[in-house]
C-alpha cells in the first residue's frame, strides 16, 4: 500500500523542520550579536563626543 512508508516520511519531515528552525535561530543569534556590537561602538562614540562638547562648553563658561 501507499501508506506503509508514511510514519517514516513524517519523521523525516519533522526532523527537517526542526533542523531548519535550529539553523534560523542560530543565524538570528549571530546577526543580533553583530548588530549589537555595532550599536555599542556607535553609543561609545556618541558618548565620547558628548563629553568633549561638555568639556568645551565648561571651559568657555569658566573663562568668562
Long-range contacts (C-beta under 8 A, 24 or more apart in sequence): none
